[in-house]
Amino acid sequence: MKNVIIIGNGPAGISAALYTVRAGIHTTVIGSGLGSLGKADKIENYYGFEYPVSGTRLVETGIAQAKRLGAKVIKEEVVSVSSITAEPDSAPNGQTFSVRTDKHEYLSDSVILATGTSRTAPPIKGLQELEGKGVSYCAICDAFFYRGKNVGVLGNGEYALNEAKELLPVANSVTLLTNGTEPAVPFPQEIKIERQSVSSFNPGPSSPLLGGIGSLESVTLNHENQIRLDGVFIAYGTAGSTALAKKIGAFTEGNKIIVNADMSTNVPGLYAAGDCTGGLLQISKAVSDGAIAGTSAIKYLRG
């Protein structure tokens, strides 16, 4: 039986699951929390509710509905998505997907990204300007370029731990930049931990090859202490859909994933739905996106 993994248990992800599971597709939904809806006390602009409903109740009711229909719902934090070459007769387009969480690895024939989007970014000077010039969002993608160099990881949880582990065998040193917080999970002893707040990412001498700005040379902590780093990998909070999309090579623009009308990305078998695709950040739009992504994944899996 063909299978799909849906990353995100909010309106977009559950909406997709309702379609795939009813179509006979083995459906697994992976989510680690209630997302931004969990903070919504009253929702009264969504169809079908005479009286206001809390975000928590809406999400939990949707999850219960998907479970009743046969979807498997797992509460874990996804830290990476990658593609694996497979036998052409065993997977569409000769590839399958590996979804790694903080606890396990899962394989699927298709993936739908629906974890929403982060509406805040670390307000650190130089971060955006140095993206692609020493600031990266994917250790699996870019670790190769930092062989024998000194790198940092910005974050303090499972997502940051995953990125740091990818870098350890390659880099000369790995430093965790917690940005003023305590690590939320244990980190290997080989990783140096800097608990001071990060004030800025600093470029080196300008270079015409880099568009007039130099690549990352150092990071300033607490507005006064500088540490030299050749690269910094952003793993702030949990891995949202856009960060996961970048890891697997899907096209993104800013904080959104580029999708076609059928919610497909440029990666065959990979779809995205909800806030992570931009546009109206509302439940009604997320549910619609999920339905489109789910039906599109069904067509893909059926060949």
N, C-alpha and C positions, 0 to 999 in steps of 0.2 A: 504494500500500500504506500502511495506517495505521501509525504509529510511536509508540513510547513511549521516553522517556528515564528511566532509573533512576539516581538520584543516590546513590551509595554502593555499594561493591563487597564489602561484608561479607555475612554470612549472610542478612540480610533482603533486601538488594538482589539478590544472586545467586539466591536462592530465587525471587523474583518473576520474574527474567529467564528462569529455566528454564521457567516456564509460558508467558510471553508469546512467547518465540521459538519454542517448539514449537507454538504456536497460529497461527503464520504472521505474527505482528506483528513489524515491523522493530524490533529491540531494541538500544538503545545504553545501556551502563552507563558512568557516569563516576565515577571515584574517584581520590583523590590519595595514598592510602596504605593501610596495613593496619589502621588504627584501633587501638582498645584491645586487640583480639585479637592484634595483632602483639607485644604485651608478655607474652602468656600462654605460659609455658614448657611447661606440661603441662595438658591438658584430658582428664579421664577420666569426666565425667558426661554425655557426649553419645552418643546411640544409635549403634551400629554399629561402634565401635572397641574391639577387645579390649584393646589397650594404649593408654596415654596418647598423645595427639597434640598437637603444638605448635599454637598459634594461627596462626602463620605458615603452616604446612603446610596447615591446614584452609582458610584463606582462599585460598591459592594453588591448591589442588586445586579449590575451588569455581569460581574464575575460569576455570581450564582447562576445566572441564566446560561452563561457559556458552559459552566460545569454540568448543568442539567442536561444539556444537549450532547455532552460527551467530550468537550475540550479538556485537556489536562492543563491545569494552572499551577505554575511553580513560583514560589516566592524566593527568588535569588537575584543577585545583582550581576548583570551582564557587563563584562569588562572588555570583550573583543569579539569581532566577527571576521572570519576569513573564508576564502574559497579553497577547495581541495579538488584536485583532478580526480575524476572517477571514470569508471568504464562507461563508454557511451550508451550501452544498453541498460545501465543501472541508474542513470541520472540524466535529466534533461541537459542538453548542451555539454554532456560529458563532465559535469562538475557538481559538487555538492558543497554545502556550507558547514563550517564549524563555528558553533556559538559557545564561547567560554564564559562561565560565570565565576563567582568567587568560590564555588564549590565543585562544579562539574564541567564537563564538555559534552555538548549535544550536537548531533549531526542532522541535517535536514536537506530537502531538495529545493526549498525556497525559504526566503526570509522576508518578513514585513517589519520595517522599523516604525515604531509608533510610541516612542517614549516621550514625545513632546519636545520642547526646546527650552534651553536655559534662557531666562529673560534678564539675567544679570551676568556680567563678566568681571573678572578681577580688574579693578581700576588701577592698573599698574602702568606707569609711564614706559613707553617704548615697546609694549607687548605687540600691538597690532602692526607697528612699523617694521618690526623684525620678524614677522611671520614669513617663513621660508628662507630666512637669513640667519638661522640659528635658533629660532623658535619653531617648534614642531608640535603636532598633535597626534603623532603616531609612531610609537617606538618600533613596531614591527616593520613599518615602511622605511624609516630613516635611520635606524640604529647603525646600519652599514656605513653611513657617512661619518660616524663618530668613533670609528675604531681607534683605540688607544688614546682617546681624548677625554677631557673632563666635562661631564654633563650633569645637569640637574633635572629634577622632576618636581613640578609645582602641584602639590596636593597633599592629602594626608590619610586617604582611605584605601579601599580595595582597588579602586581604579588606578591610583598612583602606585600601589604595590605591584600590580600587574605590569605597568610600564617599567618600573625600576628593575623588575626581574628580567625583563626582555633586554635591558641595557647592560646588566652586570657582566655577562660573559664577553661583551664587546668593548665597552668603554674602559678607560684607565681608572676612572673613579665615578661614582654616582652619589650625588648629594640630594637629599629630600628637602625641598623648600616648603615648609608648612604654612608660611605666611601668617605667623603669629598664633597658630593653634597647636594643640598637641596631636600627635599621630593617633588616628582612631583604631588602627590595627598594628600588630607587631611587624617591624621591618627587620630584615637580615642585618647582622652586625657589620657587614661590609659597607653598608650605606650610612654615610654621614648625615646627621639630621640637623638642619638649621631651623630653629623655632622662631626666629625674628621675622617681623613683617617685611615683605618685599616692597621696596620703594620704586625701583626702576630696573629696566633691562637696558644695558648700555652698549652701543655699537662701537666697533673699532674704527680705524681710519676708513674714509669713504673710498668706494671702489666703483668705477664706471660699469663694471660687469654686474654690479648689484643695484643698478638704478640710482647711483649716487650716494648710497648709504652703506656703511660698512656692516659686516656681519657681527653677530653678538660677540662681545668680548668679556663682559663682566655683569654681575648683578649687584645692586646696592641694597643692603639690608638696614632697616631702621634709619634711613636717610644719611648714614655715615660709614657703615662698614661695607667694603667692596670685596667680593670673592670672584675670582676669574673662572669663567665657565665658557666652554666652546659651544654649548648648546643647552637649551632648556625644553623639556617636554611638558606640555600642559595636560594635567590630569586632575583638574579641579572638580571637586564634588564627585558625582557619579557620571559615567559615560552616557551622554545623551545621544539621540539618534544621529545628529550631525557628526559628532566625533566618531561614532561607529561607522558611519558611511565613509568618512575619510579613510579609515583604516583599510577598507576593502576596495578603495579606488572609485567610489561613486562621486559624481560631480556635485560640488556644493558652491554656494554663493553666500558669503557672509555666514549667517547662522541658520541657513535653510538648505535643504537638500533639493537639487534640481530633479524634477520628475516630469514625465509626460502626462498626457490627459488620462491615461489608465493607471497612473501612480507608479509606473515602472521607472527605474533609474537606468543609467547607462550600463549597469552590471546585470546581465541576464539572470532572472530569478529573484532579483532583489527589488523590493517595493518599499515605499514610504508613505505614511499617512498621518494627517493631523497637523499640529502646530509646527512640526519640524519641516513642513513643506512651505511655510509662510502663509500669507493671506490673512483671512479673518480668524483670529484666535478665539474661536467659540466652539462650544460643544457640538452644535448642529453641523458645523463644517467638518469637525473631526469625525463624527459618525458617518457623514457622507463619504469622506475620504477613505475611511476604513472599509465601507461597503464596496467601493470601487477597487481598492487594493485587493480585497478578499476575492472578488469575482475575477480579477485579472490573474491572480495567482492560481486560481482553479484552472483557467484556460491554459496557462503556462504548463502546469503540472500534467494536464491531460494531453499536452503535445499538440 
